[in-house]
Amino acid sequence: MTTINGSAVRKVVIACDAGMGSSAMLAGQLRRQLGKHSVTVEHTPVDAIPADADVVICHQGLAERARVSAPEVIIVPIQVFIGDPAVAKVVKAVQNGSDLNG
C-alpha cells in the first residue's frame, strides 16, 4: 500500500471514463477547497492520468484502470462524485498534513 503525507500533495486528478458531469463538478469543488494549499486539481480521462499526479480520485468501477494508468500513485476510489467520505479524507489529509493511503 502506498502512502503520501497530505502536505506533500501538489496535484490531485479527478479521473473519469467519458463524461464531464459530476466528476467535473467535483474537480471544481476541490479546486476551491485545496487551492489555498497550493494543490492543483485536474480533470482527466482515466486512461490519460498525468505522470505528475500525486492522488487520483475516481469511481470505484474505474479504480483498476486508474492503477494501470498510474501504478505509483495513490488511487482513491469513490462511490459517488459529490459527498463521498473518501473525498473528505483527501481534503482533510491535505489541510492537516496527515497521511493518505491508497
C-alpha positions in Angstrom: 0.0 0.0 0.0 1.3 3.4 -1.0 1.2 6.3 1.4 1.7 10.1 1.0 1.6 12.9 3.5 -1.1 15.4 2.7 1.5 18.3 3.0 3.4 16.7 0.0 0.3 16.6 -2.3 0.7 19.0 -5.2 -1.6 17.6 -7.8 -4.9 15.8 -7.4 -6.5 14.3 -10.5 -10.2 13.5 -10.9 -10.3 10.7 -13.4 -13.5 9.7 -15.3 -14.4 7.5 -18.2 -16.2 9.7 -20.6 -18.5 12.3 -19.1 -17.9 15.8 -17.8 -20.8 16.0 -15.4 -20.4 15.2 -11.7 -16.7 14.5 -12.0 -16.1 17.9 -13.4 -18.2 19.4 -10.6 -16.0 17.6 -8.1 -12.9 18.9 -9.7 -14.2 22.5 -9.3 -15.2 21.9 -5.7 -11.7 20.6 -4.9 -10.0 23.5 -6.7 -11.8 25.8 -4.3 -11.1 23.7 -1.2 -7.4 22.9 -2.0 -6.2 25.9 -3.9 -5.1 27.8 -0.8 -2.9 24.8 -0.1 -1.1 25.1 -3.4 -2.7 22.0 -4.8 -3.5 21.8 -8.5 -6.7 19.9 -9.4 -7.2 18.5 -12.9 -10.0 16.5 -14.5 -8.7 13.9 -17.0 -9.8 10.6 -18.7 -8.9 7.6 -16.6 -6.6 6.3 -19.3 -4.6 9.6 -19.5 -3.6 10.3 -15.9 -0.6 12.7 -15.9 2.7 11.4 -14.7 3.0 14.1 -12.1 -0.3 13.3 -10.2 0.1 12.6 -6.5 -3.5 11.5 -5.9 -6.2 10.2 -8.3 -9.8 10.2 -7.3 -12.1 8.0 -9.5 -15.3 6.0 -9.4 -14.6 2.6 -7.8 -15.5 0.9 -11.1 -12.6 2.7 -12.7 -10.0 2.1 -9.9 -8.2 -0.9 -11.6 -7.9 1.1 -14.9 -6.5 4.0 -12.9 -4.0 1.7 -11.2 -2.8 0.5 -14.7 -2.6 4.1 -15.9 -0.8 5.4 -12.8 0.7 2.5 -10.9 2.8 4.5 -8.4 0.0 7.0 -7.5 -2.4 7.0 -4.6 -5.8 5.9 -6.0 -8.8 6.9 -4.0 -11.9 5.0 -5.2 -15.3 6.6 -4.6 -18.9 5.5 -4.9 -20.3 9.0 -5.7 -18.6 12.1 -7.0 -20.4 14.6 -4.7 -20.4 14.0 -1.0 -18.3 10.8 -0.8 -16.5 10.4 2.5 -13.3 9.3 0.7 -13.0 12.7 -0.9 -13.4 14.4 2.5 -10.4 12.2 3.7 -8.3 13.6 0.9 -9.2 17.2 1.7 -8.6 16.6 5.4 -5.2 15.0 4.8 -4.1 18.0 2.7 -5.4 20.5 5.2 -4.0 18.8 8.2 -0.8 17.3 6.8 -1.9 13.8 7.7 -1.1 10.5 5.8 -3.3 9.3 3.0 -3.1 5.6 1.9 -4.1 4.1 -1.4 
